[in-house]
Amino acid sequence: MAMKEKHFYSWIGGVHPTYRKQGISSKLMRMQHKWCKENGYKTIQTKTKNKWRNMLMLNIKHEFNIIGTYTDEKGETKIILEKTL
């Protein structure tokens, strides 16, 4: 989803629990980043929560930086991550 010109917001994705720990999410992420770069995007941004540790660690593994946090409408802290392509 395009946030603003040259910036891509990745907001949904996942792998069924049966198929986790097989490198599928990393493969999908690499494909998404390749597509974004080929289509002129300069950065990718996403959000997650501390309770979703696997997603947080996956993003960090793929060179996302934590750029901020905020509290959502449910009172939970959301972590904002961004990667320069």
Phi and psi restraints in degrees (range 20) as a CNS / XPLOR table:
assign (resid 1 and name C) (resid 2 and name N)
       (resid 2 and name CA) (resid 2 and name C) 1.0 -75.7 20.0 2
assign (resid 2 and name N) (resid 2 and name CA)
       (resid 2 and name C) (resid 3 and name N) 1.0 123.2 20.0 2
assign (resid 2 and name C) (resid 3 and name N)
       (resid 3 and name CA) (resid 3 and name C) 1.0 -80.6 20.0 2
assign (resid 3 and name N) (resid 3 and name CA)
       (resid 3 and name C) (resid 4 and name N) 1.0 -57.1 20.0 2
assign (resid 3 and name C) (resid 4 and name N)
       (resid 4 and name CA) (resid 4 and name C) 1.0 -151.4 20.0 2
assign (resid 4 and name N) (resid 4 and name CA)
       (resid 4 and name C) (resid 5 and name N) 1.0 171.3 20.0 2
assign (resid 4 and name C) (resid 5 and name N)
       (resid 5 and name CA) (resid 5 and name C) 1.0 -52.0 20.0 2
assign (resid 5 and name N) (resid 5 and name CA)
       (resid 5 and name C) (resid 6 and name N) 1.0 128.2 20.0 2
assign (resid 5 and name C) (resid 6 and name N)
       (resid 6 and name CA) (resid 6 and name C) 1.0 76.1 20.0 2
assign (resid 6 and name N) (resid 6 and name CA)
       (resid 6 and name C) (resid 7 and name N) 1.0 4.0 20.0 2
assign (resid 6 and name C) (resid 7 and name N)
       (resid 7 and name CA) (resid 7 and name C) 1.0 -122.9 20.0 2
assign (resid 7 and name N) (resid 7 and name CA)
       (resid 7 and name C) (resid 8 and name N) 1.0 128.9 20.0 2
assign (resid 7 and name C) (resid 8 and name N)
       (resid 8 and name CA) (resid 8 and name C) 1.0 -109.7 20.0 2
assign (resid 8 and name N) (resid 8 and name CA)
       (resid 8 and name C) (resid 9 and name N) 1.0 132.8 20.0 2
assign (resid 8 and name C) (resid 9 and name N)
       (resid 9 and name CA) (resid 9 and name C) 1.0 -106.5 20.0 2
assign (resid 9 and name N) (resid 9 and name CA)
       (resid 9 and name C) (resid 10 and name N) 1.0 115.8 20.0 2
assign (resid 9 and name C) (resid 10 and name N)
       (resid 10 and name CA) (resid 10 and name C) 1.0 -96.5 20.0 2
assign (resid 10 and name N) (resid 10 and name CA)
       (resid 10 and name C) (resid 11 and name N) 1.0 113.8 20.0 2
assign (resid 10 and name C) (resid 11 and name N)
       (resid 11 and name CA) (resid 11 and name C) 1.0 -120.8 20.0 2
assign (resid 11 and name N) (resid 11 and name CA)
       (resid 11 and name C) (resid 12 and name N) 1.0 -9.5 20.0 2
assign (resid 11 and name C) (resid 12 and name N)
       (resid 12 and name CA) (resid 12 and name C) 1.0 -146.5 20.0 2
assign (resid 12 and name N) (resid 12 and name CA)
       (resid 12 and name C) (resid 13 and name N) 1.0 140.2 20.0 2
assign (resid 12 and name C) (resid 13 and name N)
       (resid 13 and name CA) (resid 13 and name C) 1.0 176.4 20.0 2
assign (resid 13 and name N) (resid 13 and name CA)
       (resid 13 and name C) (resid 14 and name N) 1.0 157.1 20.0 2
assign (resid 13 and name C) (resid 14 and name N)
       (resid 14 and name CA) (resid 14 and name C) 1.0 175.1 20.0 2
assign (resid 14 and name N) (resid 14 and name CA)
       (resid 14 and name C) (resid 15 and name N) 1.0 167.5 20.0 2
assign (resid 14 and name C) (resid 15 and name N)
       (resid 15 and name CA) (resid 15 and name C) 1.0 -128.8 20.0 2
assign (resid 15 and name N) (resid 15 and name CA)
       (resid 15 and name C) (resid 16 and name N) 1.0 132.3 20.0 2
assign (resid 15 and name C) (resid 16 and name N)
       (resid 16 and name CA) (resid 16 and name C) 1.0 -53.6 20.0 2
assign (resid 16 and name N) (resid 16 and name CA)
       (resid 16 and name C) (resid 17 and name N) 1.0 137.7 20.0 2
assign (resid 16 and name C) (resid 17 and name N)
       (resid 17 and name CA) (resid 17 and name C) 1.0 -49.9 20.0 2
assign (resid 17 and name N) (resid 17 and name CA)
       (resid 17 and name C) (resid 18 and name N) 1.0 -32.9 20.0 2
assign (resid 17 and name C) (resid 18 and name N)
       (resid 18 and name CA) (resid 18 and name C) 1.0 -61.8 20.0 2
assign (resid 18 and name N) (resid 18 and name CA)
       (resid 18 and name C) (resid 19 and name N) 1.0 -29.1 20.0 2
assign (resid 18 and name C) (resid 19 and name N)
       (resid 19 and name CA) (resid 19 and name C) 1.0 -108.5 20.0 2
assign (resid 19 and name N) (resid 19 and name CA)
       (resid 19 and name C) (resid 20 and name N) 1.0 9.6 20.0 2
assign (resid 19 and name C) (resid 20 and name N)
       (resid 20 and name CA) (resid 20 and name C) 1.0 -73.9 20.0 2
assign (resid 20 and name N) (resid 20 and name CA)
       (resid 20 and name C) (resid 21 and name N) 1.0 164.5 20.0 2
assign (resid 20 and name C) (resid 21 and name N)
       (resid 21 and name CA) (resid 21 and name C) 1.0 67.4 20.0 2
assign (resid 21 and name N) (resid 21 and name CA)
       (resid 21 and name C) (resid 22 and name N) 1.0 26.5 20.0 2
assign (resid 21 and name C) (resid 22 and name N)
       (resid 22 and name CA) (resid 22 and name C) 1.0 -120.6 20.0 2
assign (resid 22 and name N) (resid 22 and name CA)
       (resid 22 and name C) (resid 23 and name N) 1.0 6.5 20.0 2
assign (resid 22 and name C) (resid 23 and name N)
       (resid 23 and name CA) (resid 23 and name C) 1.0 84.3 20.0 2
assign (resid 23 and name N) (resid 23 and name CA)
       (resid 23 and name C) (resid 24 and name N) 1.0 6.7 20.0 2
assign (resid 23 and name C) (resid 24 and name N)
       (resid 24 and name CA) (resid 24 and name C) 1.0 -65.9 20.0 2
assign (resid 24 and name N) (resid 24 and name CA)
       (resid 24 and name C) (resid 25 and name N) 1.0 -44.8 20.0 2
assign (resid 24 and name C) (resid 25 and name N)
       (resid 25 and name CA) (resid 25 and name C) 1.0 -64.7 20.0 2
assign (resid 25 and name N) (resid 25 and name CA)
       (resid 25 and name C) (resid 26 and name N) 1.0 -37.6 20.0 2
assign (resid 25 and name C) (resid 26 and name N)
       (resid 26 and name CA) (resid 26 and name C) 1.0 -64.9 20.0 2
assign (resid 26 and name N) (resid 26 and name CA)
       (resid 26 and name C) (resid 27 and name N) 1.0 -41.8 20.0 2
assign (resid 26 and name C) (resid 27 and name N)
       (resid 27 and name CA) (resid 27 and name C) 1.0 -62.3 20.0 2
assign (resid 27 and name N) (resid 27 and name CA)
       (resid 27 and name C) (resid 28 and name N) 1.0 -46.3 20.0 2
assign (resid 27 and name C) (resid 28 and name N)
       (resid 28 and name CA) (resid 28 and name C) 1.0 -61.8 20.0 2
assign (resid 28 and name N) (resid 28 and name CA)
       (resid 28 and name C) (resid 29 and name N) 1.0 -40.3 20.0 2
assign (resid 28 and name C) (resid 29 and name N)
       (resid 29 and name CA) (resid 29 and name C) 1.0 -65.2 20.0 2
assign (resid 29 and name N) (resid 29 and name CA)
       (resid 29 and name C) (resid 30 and name N) 1.0 -44.1 20.0 2
assign (resid 29 and name C) (resid 30 and name N)
       (resid 30 and name CA) (resid 30 and name C) 1.0 -60.7 20.0 2
assign (resid 30 and name N) (resid 30 and name CA)
       (resid 30 and name C) (resid 31 and name N) 1.0 -40.7 20.0 2
assign (resid 30 and name C) (resid 31 and name N)
       (resid 31 and name CA) (resid 31 and name C) 1.0 -64.3 20.0 2
assign (resid 31 and name N) (resid 31 and name CA)
       (resid 31 and name C) (resid 32 and name N) 1.0 -42.4 20.0 2
assign (resid 31 and name C) (resid 32 and name N)
       (resid 32 and name CA) (resid 32 and name C) 1.0 -63.1 20.0 2
assign (resid 32 and name N) (resid 32 and name CA)
       (resid 32 and name C) (resid 33 and name N) 1.0 -44.2 20.0 2
assign (resid 32 and name C) (resid 33 and name N)
       (resid 33 and name CA) (resid 33 and name C) 1.0 -66.3 20.0 2
assign (resid 33 and name N) (resid 33 and name CA)
       (resid 33 and name C) (resid 34 and name N) 1.0 -37.9 20.0 2
assign (resid 33 and name C) (resid 34 and name N)
       (resid 34 and name CA) (resid 34 and name C) 1.0 -62.2 20.0 2
assign (resid 34 and name N) (resid 34 and name CA)
       (resid 34 and name C) (resid 35 and name N) 1.0 -47.3 20.0 2
assign (resid 34 and name C) (resid 35 and name N)
       (resid 35 and name CA) (resid 35 and name C) 1.0 -59.8 20.0 2
assign (resid 35 and name N) (resid 35 and name CA)
       (resid 35 and name C) (resid 36 and name N) 1.0 -45.8 20.0 2
assign (resid 35 and name C) (resid 36 and name N)
       (resid 36 and name CA) (resid 36 and name C) 1.0 -60.2 20.0 2
assign (resid 36 and name N) (resid 36 and name CA)
       (resid 36 and name C) (resid 37 and name N) 1.0 -46.2 20.0 2
assign (resid 36 and name C) (resid 37 and name N)
       (resid 37 and name CA) (resid 37 and name C) 1.0 -62.0 20.0 2
assign (resid 37 and name N) (resid 37 and name CA)
       (resid 37 and name C) (resid 38 and name N) 1.0 -44.6 20.0 2
assign (resid 37 and name C) (resid 38 and name N)
       (resid 38 and name CA) (resid 38 and name C) 1.0 -64.3 20.0 2
assign (resid 38 and name N) (resid 38 and name CA)
       (resid 38 and name C) (resid 39 and name N) 1.0 -23.7 20.0 2
assign (resid 38 and name C) (resid 39 and name N)
       (resid 39 and name CA) (resid 39 and name C) 1.0 -102.8 20.0 2
assign (resid 39 and name N) (resid 39 and name CA)
       (resid 39 and name C) (resid 40 and name N) 1.0 18.5 20.0 2
assign (resid 39 and name C) (resid 40 and name N)
       (resid 40 and name CA) (resid 40 and name C) 1.0 88.5 20.0 2
assign (resid 40 and name N) (resid 40 and name CA)
       (resid 40 and name C) (resid 41 and name N) 1.0 3.8 20.0 2
assign (resid 40 and name C) (resid 41 and name N)
       (resid 41 and name CA) (resid 41 and name C) 1.0 -74.6 20.0 2
assign (resid 41 and name N) (resid 41 and name CA)
       (resid 41 and name C) (resid 42 and name N) 1.0 145.9 20.0 2
assign (resid 41 and name C) (resid 42 and name N)
       (resid 42 and name CA) (resid 42 and name C) 1.0 -105.8 20.0 2
assign (resid 42 and name N) (resid 42 and name CA)
       (resid 42 and name C) (resid 43 and name N) 1.0 -29.3 20.0 2
assign (resid 42 and name C) (resid 43 and name N)
       (resid 43 and name CA) (resid 43 and name C) 1.0 -139.6 20.0 2
assign (resid 43 and name N) (resid 43 and name CA)
       (resid 43 and name C) (resid 44 and name N) 1.0 158.3 20.0 2
assign (resid 43 and name C) (resid 44 and name N)
       (resid 44 and name CA) (resid 44 and name C) 1.0 -125.9 20.0 2
assign (resid 44 and name N) (resid 44 and name CA)
       (resid 44 and name C) (resid 45 and name N) 1.0 136.7 20.0 2
assign (resid 44 and name C) (resid 45 and name N)
       (resid 45 and name CA) (resid 45 and name C) 1.0 -125.0 20.0 2
assign (resid 45 and name N) (resid 45 and name CA)
       (resid 45 and name C) (resid 46 and name N) 1.0 146.9 20.0 2
assign (resid 45 and name C) (resid 46 and name N)
       (resid 46 and name CA) (resid 46 and name C) 1.0 -148.2 20.0 2
assign (resid 46 and name N) (resid 46 and name CA)
       (resid 46 and name C) (resid 47 and name N) 1.0 170.7 20.0 2
assign (resid 46 and name C) (resid 47 and name N)
       (resid 47 and name CA) (resid 47 and name C) 1.0 -135.6 20.0 2
assign (resid 47 and name N) (resid 47 and name CA)
       (resid 47 and name C) (resid 48 and name N) 1.0 149.6 20.0 2
assign (resid 47 and name C) (resid 48 and name N)
       (resid 48 and name CA) (resid 48 and name C) 1.0 -151.9 20.0 2
assign (resid 48 and name N) (resid 48 and name CA)
       (resid 48 and name C) (resid 49 and name N) 1.0 -179.8 20.0 2
assign (resid 48 and name C) (resid 49 and name N)
       (resid 49 and name CA) (resid 49 and name C) 1.0 -120.8 20.0 2
assign (resid 49 and name N) (resid 49 and name CA)
       (resid 49 and name C) (resid 50 and name N) 1.0 154.0 20.0 2
assign (resid 49 and name C) (resid 50 and name N)
       (resid 50 and name CA) (resid 50 and name C) 1.0 -58.6 20.0 2
assign (resid 50 and name N) (resid 50 and name CA)
       (resid 50 and name C) (resid 51 and name N) 1.0 -30.7 20.0 2
assign (resid 50 and name C) (resid 51 and name N)
       (resid 51 and name CA) (resid 51 and name C) 1.0 -69.4 20.0 2
assign (resid 51 and name N) (resid 51 and name CA)
       (resid 51 and name C) (resid 52 and name N) 1.0 -17.2 20.0 2
assign (resid 51 and name C) (resid 52 and name N)
       (resid 52 and name CA) (resid 52 and name C) 1.0 -100.4 20.0 2
assign (resid 52 and name N) (resid 52 and name CA)
       (resid 52 and name C) (resid 53 and name N) 1.0 64.9 20.0 2
assign (resid 52 and name C) (resid 53 and name N)
       (resid 53 and name CA) (resid 53 and name C) 1.0 -56.9 20.0 2
assign (resid 53 and name N) (resid 53 and name CA)
       (resid 53 and name C) (resid 54 and name N) 1.0 -40.7 20.0 2
assign (resid 53 and name C) (resid 54 and name N)
       (resid 54 and name CA) (resid 54 and name C) 1.0 -60.4 20.0 2
assign (resid 54 and name N) (resid 54 and name CA)
       (resid 54 and name C) (resid 55 and name N) 1.0 -40.5 20.0 2
assign (resid 54 and name C) (resid 55 and name N)
       (resid 55 and name CA) (resid 55 and name C) 1.0 -68.9 20.0 2
assign (resid 55 and name N) (resid 55 and name CA)
       (resid 55 and name C) (resid 56 and name N) 1.0 -41.7 20.0 2
assign (resid 55 and name C) (resid 56 and name N)
       (resid 56 and name CA) (resid 56 and name C) 1.0 -60.3 20.0 2
assign (resid 56 and name N) (resid 56 and name CA)
       (resid 56 and name C) (resid 57 and name N) 1.0 -47.5 20.0 2
assign (resid 56 and name C) (resid 57 and name N)
       (resid 57 and name CA) (resid 57 and name C) 1.0 -66.9 20.0 2
assign (resid 57 and name N) (resid 57 and name CA)
       (resid 57 and name C) (resid 58 and name N) 1.0 -37.4 20.0 2
assign (resid 57 and name C) (resid 58 and name N)
       (resid 58 and name CA) (resid 58 and name C) 1.0 -60.3 20.0 2
assign (resid 58 and name N) (resid 58 and name CA)
       (resid 58 and name C) (resid 59 and name N) 1.0 -45.8 20.0 2
assign (resid 58 and name C) (resid 59 and name N)
       (resid 59 and name CA) (resid 59 and name C) 1.0 -63.0 20.0 2
assign (resid 59 and name N) (resid 59 and name CA)
       (resid 59 and name C) (resid 60 and name N) 1.0 -43.2 20.0 2
assign (resid 59 and name C) (resid 60 and name N)
       (resid 60 and name CA) (resid 60 and name C) 1.0 -64.7 20.0 2
assign (resid 60 and name N) (resid 60 and name CA)
       (resid 60 and name C) (resid 61 and name N) 1.0 -41.0 20.0 2
assign (resid 60 and name C) (resid 61 and name N)
       (resid 61 and name CA) (resid 61 and name C) 1.0 -58.0 20.0 2
assign (resid 61 and name N) (resid 61 and name CA)
       (resid 61 and name C) (resid 62 and name N) 1.0 -34.2 20.0 2
assign (resid 61 and name C) (resid 62 and name N)
       (resid 62 and name CA) (resid 62 and name C) 1.0 -96.6 20.0 2
assign (resid 62 and name N) (resid 62 and name CA)
       (resid 62 and name C) (resid 63 and name N) 1.0 28.9 20.0 2
assign (resid 62 and name C) (resid 63 and name N)
       (resid 63 and name CA) (resid 63 and name C) 1.0 71.8 20.0 2
assign (resid 63 and name N) (resid 63 and name CA)
       (resid 63 and name C) (resid 64 and name N) 1.0 24.0 20.0 2
assign (resid 63 and name C) (resid 64 and name N)
       (resid 64 and name CA) (resid 64 and name C) 1.0 -78.0 20.0 2
assign (resid 64 and name N) (resid 64 and name CA)
       (resid 64 and name C) (resid 65 and name N) 1.0 147.8 20.0 2
assign (resid 64 and name C) (resid 65 and name N)
       (resid 65 and name CA) (resid 65 and name C) 1.0 -110.9 20.0 2
assign (resid 65 and name N) (resid 65 and name CA)
       (resid 65 and name C) (resid 66 and name N) 1.0 142.7 20.0 2
assign (resid 65 and name C) (resid 66 and name N)
       (resid 66 and name CA) (resid 66 and name C) 1.0 -76.6 20.0 2
assign (resid 66 and name N) (resid 66 and name CA)
       (resid 66 and name C) (resid 67 and name N) 1.0 121.8 20.0 2
assign (resid 66 and name C) (resid 67 and name N)
       (resid 67 and name CA) (resid 67 and name C) 1.0 -112.9 20.0 2
assign (resid 67 and name N) (resid 67 and name CA)
       (resid 67 and name C) (resid 68 and name N) 1.0 -4.9 20.0 2
assign (resid 67 and name C) (resid 68 and name N)
       (resid 68 and name CA) (resid 68 and name C) 1.0 171.4 20.0 2
assign (resid 68 and name N) (resid 68 and name CA)
       (resid 68 and name C) (resid 69 and name N) 1.0 174.7 20.0 2
assign (resid 68 and name C) (resid 69 and name N)
       (resid 69 and name CA) (resid 69 and name C) 1.0 -142.6 20.0 2
assign (resid 69 and name N) (resid 69 and name CA)
       (resid 69 and name C) (resid 70 and name N) 1.0 162.1 20.0 2
assign (resid 69 and name C) (resid 70 and name N)
       (resid 70 and name CA) (resid 70 and name C) 1.0 -158.1 20.0 2
assign (resid 70 and name N) (resid 70 and name CA)
       (resid 70 and name C) (resid 71 and name N) 1.0 165.5 20.0 2
assign (resid 70 and name C) (resid 71 and name N)
       (resid 71 and name CA) (resid 71 and name C) 1.0 -100.8 20.0 2
assign (resid 71 and name N) (resid 71 and name CA)
       (resid 71 and name C) (resid 72 and name N) 1.0 125.5 20.0 2
assign (resid 71 and name C) (resid 72 and name N)
       (resid 72 and name CA) (resid 72 and name C) 1.0 -80.8 20.0 2
assign (resid 72 and name N) (resid 72 and name CA)
       (resid 72 and name C) (resid 73 and name N) 1.0 -178.4 20.0 2
assign (resid 72 and name C) (resid 73 and name N)
       (resid 73 and name CA) (resid 73 and name C) 1.0 -65.0 20.0 2
assign (resid 73 and name N) (resid 73 and name CA)
       (resid 73 and name C) (resid 74 and name N) 1.0 -17.3 20.0 2
assign (resid 73 and name C) (resid 74 and name N)
       (resid 74 and name CA) (resid 74 and name C) 1.0 -93.3 20.0 2
assign (resid 74 and name N) (resid 74 and name CA)
       (resid 74 and name C) (resid 75 and name N) 1.0 2.0 20.0 2
assign (resid 74 and name C) (resid 75 and name N)
       (resid 75 and name CA) (resid 75 and name C) 1.0 82.4 20.0 2
assign (resid 75 and name N) (resid 75 and name CA)
       (resid 75 and name C) (resid 76 and name N) 1.0 12.9 20.0 2
assign (resid 75 and name C) (resid 76 and name N)
       (resid 76 and name CA) (resid 76 and name C) 1.0 -98.5 20.0 2
assign (resid 76 and name N) (resid 76 and name CA)
       (resid 76 and name C) (resid 77 and name N) 1.0 143.7 20.0 2
assign (resid 76 and name C) (resid 77 and name N)
       (resid 77 and name CA) (resid 77 and name C) 1.0 -77.2 20.0 2
assign (resid 77 and name N) (resid 77 and name CA)
       (resid 77 and name C) (resid 78 and name N) 1.0 130.0 20.0 2
assign (resid 77 and name C) (resid 78 and name N)
       (resid 78 and name CA) (resid 78 and name C) 1.0 -109.9 20.0 2
assign (resid 78 and name N) (resid 78 and name CA)
       (resid 78 and name C) (resid 79 and name N) 1.0 140.4 20.0 2
assign (resid 78 and name C) (resid 79 and name N)
       (resid 79 and name CA) (resid 79 and name C) 1.0 -105.0 20.0 2
assign (resid 79 and name N) (resid 79 and name CA)
       (resid 79 and name C) (resid 80 and name N) 1.0 126.9 20.0 2
assign (resid 79 and name C) (resid 80 and name N)
       (resid 80 and name CA) (resid 80 and name C) 1.0 -98.8 20.0 2
assign (resid 80 and name N) (resid 80 and name CA)
       (resid 80 and name C) (resid 81 and name N) 1.0 126.9 20.0 2
assign (resid 80 and name C) (resid 81 and name N)
       (resid 81 and name CA) (resid 81 and name C) 1.0 -122.8 20.0 2
assign (resid 81 and name N) (resid 81 and name CA)
       (resid 81 and name C) (resid 82 and name N) 1.0 148.7 20.0 2
assign (resid 81 and name C) (resid 82 and name N)
       (resid 82 and name CA) (resid 82 and name C) 1.0 -144.0 20.0 2
assign (resid 82 and name N) (resid 82 and name CA)
       (resid 82 and name C) (resid 83 and name N) 1.0 145.5 20.0 2
assign (resid 82 and name C) (resid 83 and name N)
       (resid 83 and name CA) (resid 83 and name C) 1.0 -129.6 20.0 2
assign (resid 83 and name N) (resid 83 and name CA)
       (resid 83 and name C) (resid 84 and name N) 1.0 134.7 20.0 2
assign (resid 83 and name C) (resid 84 and name N)
       (resid 84 and name CA) (resid 84 and name C) 1.0 -89.4 20.0 2
assign (resid 84 and name N) (resid 84 and name CA)
       (resid 84 and name C) (resid 85 and name N) 1.0 131.4 20.0 2
